[in-house]
Amino acid sequence: DDMLDAVERQLERLEADGRPRFVWIDMFCASQNLLAGVFEPDAHPRGSAERAARKEDTDNIFGDALEAVGELLLYCSPLSGTWLAPPHPYLDPERGEPPARWERRGPGAITRAWCLFEMGECLAKGYPLHVVLSPADVEGFEKLLTERLYEIDGIVASIDAREAQISKTEDREYILAQVNQVEGGLGGVTKAVCAALRAWLAREGRAALARLPAAERGMSALIDKLGRMLQAQGELEEAGELFREALQARRETLGDKDPSTLVSVGNLGLL
């Protein structure tokens, strides 16, 4: 339900350009294992005709669908929650073995090998990537930005496609071959996802600030935190505008020597 809500909200934004979108959600359309009935790998050895007849043709069922794709929606929830990782090996065998009872944190999709396969296919073709989040993550974002900015930085910094896990090691070669079509391979996927997530964070931060009454904007903690985040992303001109707005509001309201005014002076000086 959360994922579908996130997809629908993003479609509403995208379709503001007048073009309808149609969405492929593979876990609804393809099991990745079954064509029909119950698949029993021990009863049908790999390479046998019986197995081939029962297993989906993943080479084509994904490839054909992805040929029709023009944009990618990346579900990045939980944004800051923790969850127990499955006891599966890494997609990249050179990473060794995952920790036992590993408490992972942050977006789950980038930790799954088949999700990386699809991201790799789309990114290799230059499709735009849009970050979508659950309602709870969207609602909690403003508080996260205002009170725990450094946690956001840590969440983005911790995303690493090299630590993706795979349930069936027999799929490694095929998935890695597709992912490596992206410039930089797994590292390139990580870079693209982090860039999209940072862009989303900045956009949501701007929207949260815009919702504040004009009299509260310059005095808010949000304007400071958003300015610092934009500064870290290299958006120096926009960050400077926010820092100057905050400095002017605090000088007029609190005077030159108030600690909040001096924080604004410091922000602008560091910029």
C-alpha positions as a LaTeX table, in Angstrom:
\begin{tabular}{lrrr}
\hline
Residue & $x$ (\AA) & $y$ (\AA) & $z$ (\AA) \\
\hline
Asp1 & 0.00 & 0.00 & 0.00 \\
Asp2 & 2.80 & 2.42 & 0.89 \\
Met3 & 4.64 & 1.73 & $-2.35$ \\
Leu4 & 1.52 & 2.18 & $-4.48$ \\
Asp5 & 0.74 & 5.43 & $-2.69$ \\
Ala6 & 4.25 & 6.66 & $-3.46$ \\
Val7 & 3.90 & 5.67 & $-7.12$ \\
Glu8 & 0.54 & 7.40 & $-7.47$ \\
Arg9 & 1.83 & 10.64 & $-5.93$ \\
Gln10 & 4.80 & 10.67 & $-8.30$ \\
Leu11 & 2.55 & 9.97 & $-11.30$ \\
Glu12 & 0.43 & 12.97 & $-10.36$ \\
Arg13 & 3.55 & 15.16 & $-10.51$ \\
Leu14 & 4.85 & 13.65 & $-13.74$ \\
Glu15 & 1.51 & 13.75 & $-15.54$ \\
Ala16 & 1.26 & 17.49 & $-14.97$ \\
Asp17 & 2.95 & 17.64 & $-18.41$ \\
Gly18 & $-0.24$ & 16.21 & $-19.96$ \\
Arg19 & 1.24 & 12.81 & $-20.84$ \\
Pro20 & $-0.24$ & 9.73 & $-19.14$ \\
Arg21 & 2.16 & 7.13 & $-17.68$ \\
Phe22 & 1.74 & 3.38 & $-17.44$ \\
Val23 & 3.63 & 1.59 & $-14.68$ \\
Trp24 & 5.37 & $-1.79$ & $-14.71$ \\
Ile25 & 5.79 & $-3.24$ & $-11.20$ \\
Asp26 & 7.62 & $-6.48$ & $-11.75$ \\
Met27 & 6.77 & $-8.16$ & $-8.46$ \\
Phe28 & 3.11 & $-7.96$ & $-9.51$ \\
Cys29 & 3.79 & $-9.07$ & $-13.09$ \\
Ala30 & 6.58 & $-11.64$ & $-12.79$ \\
Ser31 & 7.52 & $-14.03$ & $-10.01$ \\
Gln32 & 11.11 & $-14.36$ & $-11.32$ \\
Asn33 & 10.81 & $-18.08$ & $-10.55$ \\
Leu34 & 7.55 & $-19.51$ & $-11.77$ \\
Leu35 & 5.78 & $-19.83$ & $-15.06$ \\
Ala36 & 2.93 & $-21.95$ & $-13.70$ \\
Gly37 & 2.36 & $-24.34$ & $-10.84$ \\
Val38 & 4.93 & $-25.15$ & $-8.19$ \\
Phe39 & 8.61 & $-24.92$ & $-9.12$ \\
Glu40 & 10.77 & $-27.58$ & $-7.45$ \\
Pro41 & 14.46 & $-26.96$ & $-8.27$ \\
Asp42 & 15.59 & $-30.31$ & $-6.85$ \\
Ala43 & 13.09 & $-32.18$ & $-9.00$ \\
His44 & 14.07 & $-30.26$ & $-12.15$ \\
Pro45 & 17.89 & $-29.88$ & $-12.48$ \\
Arg46 & 19.34 & $-26.71$ & $-13.96$ \\
Gly47 & 19.68 & $-27.07$ & $-17.72$ \\
Ser48 & 16.97 & $-29.70$ & $-18.02$ \\
Ala49 & 14.07 & $-29.29$ & $-20.44$ \\
Glu50 & 11.61 & $-29.76$ & $-17.57$ \\
Arg51 & 13.14 & $-26.85$ & $-15.65$ \\
Ala52 & 13.23 & $-24.62$ & $-18.73$ \\
Ala53 & 9.55 & $-25.34$ & $-19.34$ \\
Arg54 & 8.56 & $-24.32$ & $-15.81$ \\
Lys55 & 10.81 & $-21.35$ & $-15.20$ \\
Glu56 & 10.03 & $-17.89$ & $-16.54$ \\
Asp57 & 12.17 & $-16.68$ & $-19.41$ \\
Thr58 & 13.74 & $-13.88$ & $-17.37$ \\
Asp59 & 16.02 & $-12.90$ & $-20.27$ \\
Asn60 & 12.97 & $-11.74$ & $-22.20$ \\
Ile61 & 10.27 & $-11.06$ & $-19.64$ \\
Phe62 & 12.34 & $-8.23$ & $-18.16$ \\
Gly63 & 14.11 & $-7.20$ & $-21.33$ \\
Asp64 & 10.90 & $-6.85$ & $-23.31$ \\
Ala65 & 9.26 & $-4.79$ & $-20.58$ \\
Leu66 & 12.29 & $-2.57$ & $-20.06$ \\
Glu67 & 12.42 & $-1.82$ & $-23.79$ \\
Ala68 & 9.13 & 0.03 & $-23.30$ \\
Val69 & 10.26 & 1.93 & $-20.19$ \\
Gly70 & 11.05 & 5.65 & $-20.34$ \\
Glu71 & 11.42 & 6.57 & $-16.66$ \\
Leu72 & 12.36 & 4.75 & $-13.47$ \\
Leu73 & 10.62 & 5.15 & $-10.10$ \\
Leu74 & 12.95 & 4.09 & $-7.29$ \\
Tyr75 & 11.12 & 3.31 & $-4.04$ \\
Cys76 & 13.57 & 4.52 & $-1.37$ \\
Ser77 & 11.70 & 3.59 & 1.79 \\
Pro78 & 12.50 & 3.04 & 4.53 \\
Leu79 & 14.50 & 6.25 & 4.34 \\
Ser80 & 15.93 & 6.03 & 7.85 \\
Gly81 & 14.47 & 2.84 & 9.35 \\
Thr82 & 16.39 & $-0.32$ & 10.20 \\
Trp83 & 15.49 & $-3.86$ & 9.18 \\
Leu84 & 16.94 & $-7.36$ & 9.44 \\
Ala85 & 18.77 & $-8.33$ & 6.26 \\
Pro86 & 17.95 & $-11.73$ & 4.74 \\
Pro87 & 20.64 & $-14.42$ & 5.10 \\
His88 & 21.68 & $-14.08$ & 1.46 \\
Pro89 & 25.20 & $-13.70$ & $-0.01$ \\
Tyr90 & 26.41 & $-10.51$ & $-1.67$ \\
Leu91 & 25.81 & $-10.01$ & $-5.37$ \\
Asp92 & 29.52 & $-9.17$ & $-5.66$ \\
Pro93 & 31.38 & $-12.32$ & $-4.53$ \\
Glu94 & 34.49 & $-10.25$ & $-3.79$ \\
Arg95 & 32.70 & $-8.64$ & $-0.83$ \\
Gly96 & 33.06 & $-11.81$ & 1.25 \\
Glu97 & 30.17 & $-12.86$ & 3.50 \\
Pro98 & 27.50 & $-10.55$ & 4.95 \\
Pro99 & 27.40 & $-10.24$ & 8.77 \\
Ala100 & 25.14 & $-12.62$ & 10.66 \\
Arg101 & 21.82 & $-11.07$ & 11.71 \\
Trp102 & 22.74 & $-7.89$ & 9.90 \\
Glu103 & 20.63 & $-4.85$ & 10.85 \\
Arg104 & 20.54 & $-2.88$ & 7.61 \\
Arg105 & 19.41 & 0.70 & 7.39 \\
Gly106 & 17.92 & 2.85 & 4.68 \\
Pro107 & 16.36 & 2.05 & 1.29 \\
Gly108 & 15.78 & $-1.64$ & 0.73 \\
Ala109 & 15.52 & $-1.64$ & $-3.07$ \\
Ile110 & 19.18 & $-0.88$ & $-3.70$ \\
Thr111 & 20.14 & $-3.86$ & $-1.53$ \\
Arg112 & 18.40 & $-6.37$ & $-3.85$ \\
Ala113 & 20.21 & $-7.81$ & $-6.84$ \\
Trp114 & 17.25 & $-7.94$ & $-9.22$ \\
Cys115 & 16.35 & $-4.34$ & $-8.39$ \\
Leu116 & 19.91 & $-3.39$ & $-9.31$ \\
Phe117 & 19.50 & $-5.30$ & $-12.56$ \\
Glu118 & 16.50 & $-3.16$ & $-13.49$ \\
Met119 & 18.19 & 0.07 & $-12.34$ \\
Gly120 & 21.24 & $-0.86$ & $-14.37$ \\
Glu121 & 19.17 & $-1.49$ & $-17.50$ \\
Cys122 & 17.36 & 1.85 & $-17.16$ \\
Leu123 & 20.40 & 3.92 & $-16.21$ \\
Ala124 & 22.45 & 2.42 & $-19.06$ \\
Lys125 & 19.79 & 3.73 & $-21.46$ \\
Gly126 & 19.79 & 7.17 & $-19.87$ \\
Tyr127 & 16.30 & 7.03 & $-18.40$ \\
Pro128 & 15.58 & 9.62 & $-15.68$ \\
Leu129 & 15.36 & 8.22 & $-12.15$ \\
His130 & 12.74 & 9.55 & $-9.71$ \\
Val131 & 12.87 & 8.91 & $-5.96$ \\
Val132 & 9.55 & 7.97 & $-4.34$ \\
Leu133 & 8.92 & 7.43 & $-0.63$ \\
Ser134 & 6.22 & 6.08 & 1.65 \\
Pro135 & 3.74 & 8.53 & 3.24 \\
Ala136 & 5.44 & 8.14 & 6.64 \\
Asp137 & 8.84 & 9.07 & 5.20 \\
Val138 & 7.38 & 12.06 & 3.36 \\
Glu139 & 5.59 & 13.27 & 6.49 \\
Gly140 & 8.66 & 12.80 & 8.66 \\
Phe141 & 11.06 & 14.43 & 6.24 \\
Glu142 & 10.67 & 18.02 & 7.48 \\
Lys143 & 11.42 & 16.98 & 11.06 \\
Leu144 & 14.35 & 14.88 & 9.84 \\
Leu145 & 15.72 & 17.81 & 7.86 \\
Thr146 & 15.27 & 20.30 & 10.71 \\
Glu147 & 16.44 & 18.19 & 13.62 \\
Arg148 & 18.69 & 15.47 & 12.16 \\
Leu149 & 20.36 & 16.88 & 9.07 \\
Tyr150 & 23.54 & 14.89 & 9.64 \\
Glu151 & 21.47 & 11.70 & 9.75 \\
Ile152 & 20.31 & 12.46 & 6.21 \\
Asp153 & 23.92 & 12.88 & 5.12 \\
Gly154 & 24.73 & 9.54 & 6.73 \\
Ile155 & 21.80 & 7.78 & 5.05 \\
Val156 & 22.88 & 8.95 & 1.59 \\
Ala157 & 26.55 & 8.25 & 2.26 \\
Ser158 & 25.79 & 4.70 & 3.41 \\
Ile159 & 24.07 & 3.68 & 0.16 \\
Asp160 & 26.35 & 1.23 & $-1.63$ \\
Ala161 & 25.22 & $-1.01$ & $-4.47$ \\
Arg162 & 28.27 & $-3.21$ & $-3.88$ \\
Glu163 & 26.53 & $-4.51$ & $-0.73$ \\
Ala164 & 23.44 & $-5.72$ & $-2.58$ \\
Gln165 & 22.39 & $-9.25$ & $-1.73$ \\
Ile166 & 21.17 & $-12.04$ & $-3.99$ \\
Ser167 & 18.94 & $-14.97$ & $-3.12$ \\
Lys168 & 20.17 & $-17.20$ & $-5.97$ \\
Thr169 & 23.88 & $-17.09$ & $-6.71$ \\
Glu170 & 23.21 & $-18.76$ & $-10.07$ \\
Asp171 & 21.82 & $-15.39$ & $-11.23$ \\
Arg172 & 25.00 & $-13.47$ & $-10.38$ \\
Glu173 & 26.68 & $-13.62$ & $-13.78$ \\
Tyr174 & 23.60 & $-12.50$ & $-15.67$ \\
Ile175 & 22.75 & $-9.61$ & $-13.32$ \\
Leu176 & 26.32 & $-8.31$ & $-13.07$ \\
Ala177 & 26.65 & $-8.37$ & $-16.85$ \\
Gln178 & 23.67 & $-6.03$ & $-17.12$ \\
Val179 & 24.72 & $-3.76$ & $-14.24$ \\
Asn180 & 28.20 & $-3.40$ & $-15.71$ \\
Gln181 & 26.69 & $-1.76$ & $-18.78$ \\
Val182 & 26.31 & 1.34 & $-16.59$ \\
Glu183 & 29.42 & 3.50 & $-16.56$ \\
Gly184 & 31.19 & 2.59 & $-13.33$ \\
Gly185 & 29.19 & $-0.63$ & $-12.84$ \\
Leu186 & 27.91 & $-1.01$ & $-9.28$ \\
Gly187 & 29.68 & 2.21 & $-8.34$ \\
Gly188 & 27.89 & 4.00 & $-11.15$ \\
Val189 & 24.52 & 2.75 & $-9.90$ \\
Thr190 & 25.37 & 3.98 & $-6.40$ \\
Lys191 & 26.34 & 7.40 & $-7.76$ \\
Ala192 & 23.14 & 7.75 & $-9.78$ \\
Val193 & 20.89 & 6.70 & $-6.90$ \\
Cys194 & 22.63 & 9.03 & $-4.43$ \\
Ala195 & 22.33 & 11.95 & $-6.87$ \\
Ala196 & 18.61 & 11.28 & $-7.33$ \\
Leu197 & 18.08 & 11.00 & $-3.58$ \\
Arg198 & 19.93 & 14.27 & $-2.92$ \\
Ala199 & 17.87 & 16.01 & $-5.59$ \\
Trp200 & 14.69 & 14.70 & $-3.96$ \\
Leu201 & 15.83 & 15.87 & $-0.53$ \\
Ala202 & 16.54 & 19.36 & $-1.85$ \\
Arg203 & 13.20 & 19.55 & $-3.65$ \\
Glu204 & 11.25 & 18.46 & $-0.58$ \\
Gly205 & 13.22 & 20.86 & 1.60 \\
Arg206 & 12.36 & 23.77 & $-0.68$ \\
Ala207 & 8.70 & 22.76 & $-0.62$ \\
Ala208 & 8.68 & 22.54 & 3.19 \\
Leu209 & 10.22 & 26.00 & 3.46 \\
Ala210 & 7.72 & 27.42 & 0.97 \\
Arg211 & 4.87 & 26.20 & 3.17 \\
Leu212 & 6.02 & 28.34 & 6.10 \\
Pro213 & 4.41 & 31.77 & 6.61 \\
Ala214 & 6.64 & 34.57 & 5.36 \\
Ala215 & 7.13 & 35.88 & 8.92 \\
Glu216 & 8.48 & 32.49 & 10.07 \\
Arg217 & 10.78 & 31.57 & 7.15 \\
Gly218 & 13.83 & 33.57 & 8.11 \\
Met219 & 13.56 & 32.66 & 11.78 \\
Ser220 & 13.15 & 28.92 & 11.21 \\
Ala221 & 15.73 & 26.22 & 11.81 \\
Leu222 & 14.63 & 24.77 & 8.47 \\
Ile223 & 16.11 & 27.62 & 6.44 \\
Asp224 & 19.51 & 27.05 & 8.08 \\
Lys225 & 19.48 & 23.28 & 7.54 \\
Leu226 & 18.26 & 23.53 & 3.95 \\
Gly227 & 20.94 & 26.12 & 3.20 \\
Arg228 & 23.64 & 23.83 & 4.60 \\
Met229 & 22.35 & 20.86 & 2.61 \\
Leu230 & 22.30 & 22.88 & $-0.62$ \\
Gln231 & 25.80 & 24.14 & 0.15 \\
Ala232 & 27.02 & 20.55 & 0.55 \\
Gln233 & 25.44 & 19.72 & $-2.83$ \\
Gly234 & 27.31 & 22.60 & $-4.49$ \\
Glu235 & 24.23 & 24.84 & $-4.89$ \\
Leu236 & 26.14 & 27.81 & $-3.48$ \\
Glu237 & 24.11 & 30.65 & $-4.97$ \\
Glu238 & 20.80 & 29.28 & $-3.69$ \\
Ala239 & 22.31 & 28.48 & $-0.28$ \\
Gly240 & 23.61 & 32.05 & $-0.08$ \\
Glu241 & 20.15 & 33.46 & $-0.76$ \\
Leu242 & 18.71 & 31.43 & 2.11 \\
Phe243 & 21.51 & 32.41 & 4.51 \\
Arg244 & 21.06 & 36.10 & 3.64 \\
Glu245 & 17.30 & 35.88 & 4.13 \\
Ala246 & 17.81 & 34.31 & 7.56 \\
Leu247 & 20.45 & 36.88 & 8.53 \\
Gln248 & 18.23 & 39.81 & 7.58 \\
Ala249 & 15.21 & 38.40 & 9.46 \\
Arg250 & 17.22 & 37.75 & 12.60 \\
Arg251 & 18.95 & 41.11 & 12.58 \\
Glu252 & 15.61 & 42.86 & 12.26 \\
Thr253 & 13.93 & 40.72 & 14.91 \\
Leu254 & 16.68 & 39.88 & 17.40 \\
Gly255 & 19.46 & 42.40 & 16.79 \\
Asp256 & 23.06 & 41.99 & 15.71 \\
Lys257 & 24.39 & 40.21 & 18.79 \\
Asp258 & 21.79 & 37.51 & 19.37 \\
Pro259 & 23.22 & 33.97 & 19.10 \\
Ser260 & 20.76 & 33.11 & 16.29 \\
Thr261 & 21.92 & 36.15 & 14.32 \\
Leu262 & 25.53 & 35.15 & 14.86 \\
Val263 & 24.76 & 31.62 & 13.60 \\
Ser264 & 23.50 & 33.20 & 10.36 \\
Val265 & 26.67 & 35.32 & 10.13 \\
Gly266 & 28.71 & 32.15 & 10.59 \\
Asn267 & 26.74 & 30.24 & 7.95 \\
Leu268 & 27.24 & 33.00 & 5.41 \\
Gly269 & 30.92 & 33.32 & 6.29 \\
Leu270 & 31.52 & 29.58 & 5.83 \\
Leu271 & 29.72 & 29.67 & 2.49 \\
\hline
\end{tabular}
